[in-house]
Amino acid sequence: MKSGNLFLVMDSKTFKKLFEEHRDKISEAWIKLSDADLEMINGNLDLFLKTVSGVYKVPIEVILKELEAVQKNIDEGINTDYSPRLDPRE
């Protein structure tokens, strides 16, 4: 099982591919991001982290944790309705 390794492989190239192939899932997971935000991000991991951190007021580590969960669900073929779980206390 891949648990634990996802954080290590979420680099700029991996995120760009994830964004291009699953933009809808990212949009579902971070519903406060506008279409304009997503257009601006355009697969750029650093810009995504900065934008989400600003919108949700949570640390980057929390965003990466949520991003890992989205990637894991996609990898495992799990269809889910994403609800924002961005709570820095988790």
N, C-alpha and C positions, 0 to 999 in steps of 0.2 A: 504494500500500500504506500502511496506517495505522501502521506501526512508528514508535515514538518519540512519537506523539501520544497514546497511551493514558494515559500518566501524567498528562497535562494535563487529561484529561477525567474522571478518576476523582475526582469530587467527591461530596459527600454524597448528592445526588439520584441520580446515576448508580449509586452503590453500593447505595442502597436498592432501586432497580429490579433490579439484578443479584441482590441478595440475595433479593428476593421471587420472582423468576422462576427462579433457579438455585441455590437454597439447597443442593440436593443436591450440586452441583458444588463449592460452597464447602466443604461438609462433607467431601467426598472429598479436596480439596486440603489441608485442615487437619484431619487425622483425630484429632488430640489434643483438638479442641474437643468438649465434651460437648453433648448435647441441651440441657442447662440453659444452657450458654454461648450457644448459638445462639438460644435463646429470649430470653435477656437482651439480646443484641446487636440482634436484631430490626431489622436493616437500618441501624443506626447506624454510620457509617464510623469515627468517632472511638473508639467503644466497641469495634468490631471490631479496630482497630489496637492499642489498649491491651491487649485480651484476648489476642490472638495474640502480641504482643510479650512479655507476661508468661508465657504457656504455653511458647513456643518459645525465649525468651531471645535474640531477634534484633532488630536495629534496624528501625524502621518502614520505612526505605528498602527493605530486603530484602522485607518483607511486601508493600509496594506493587509491587515487581518481580514477585513471584509472583502477585499479584492481577491485574496486567496480563496475565500469561501465561494465566491462567484466562479472562479476558475475551476475549483474542485467540482462544483455542481455541473458545470459544463462538461468537464472531463469524464465524469461518471454518468453523463446522460440524464441527469436529474432535472426535470422541469419543475420550477417552483415560482411562486409569486414572491418577489423580493420585497421585504419590508425593511426600512432603514433600522438598523440595529446599532448605529454608531453611538455607542455609549463608552466614554473613556474609562469608566469604572469596571468594564467587563474584562 
